[in-house]
Amino acid sequence: MLKKLCPRQIAASLWSLDLEDLKGKGITAIILDLDNTLLPWGSNDIPAETLRWVDKAKKLGFKLCITSNGLTGRVQQIAATLDVPAVCKAVKPRKKPFQKALELLETCPGETAVAGDQLFTDILGGNRLSLYTILTNPLSDRELSSTRLLRRVETYVMGRLLKKGCLTAGQFSTRYSAGGRERG
Ligand SMILES: [Mg+2]
């Protein structure tokens, strides 16, 4: 179970992700979480950095798909602005939304990454399908109260992953060191 919660990579933010490196690893598509990954939680304003990042990823040939537990109207509107497909009301970490995203992307798990800010939804769901999982730091402190509670369990699990040698000290500090988070 613990291994299923271990991200393959940890990035301070989506924006700081080394896309060329990802490409070198054979990744051709990225499934993206919405809230606190592409934009601050609950916001409808897409940060300029996200617009630039999506543009860059597309120019490098990456296929993108949003997969969000959020409601259809808002998610579809943001997806339309970014001109990427979306799976809404996803109920991550269930396998189904990720399978749907793979269908939309027309890629197989081995060439597909998932990037998101939560261990128990994005990383667990991605690992269940053997996707290349990337944990990003949340873009803002605002989130559901249930998520805030889960963050405590997340911190405990991350500590266990470090202790077991599943995570390096560098990866751990990207998540938890002061200044590691790019909060908005
Ligand atoms: Mg999120």
Residues whose N, C-alpha, C, O or C-beta is under 5 A from the ligand:
A	BS01	MG	D33 L34 D35 N36 T37 D117
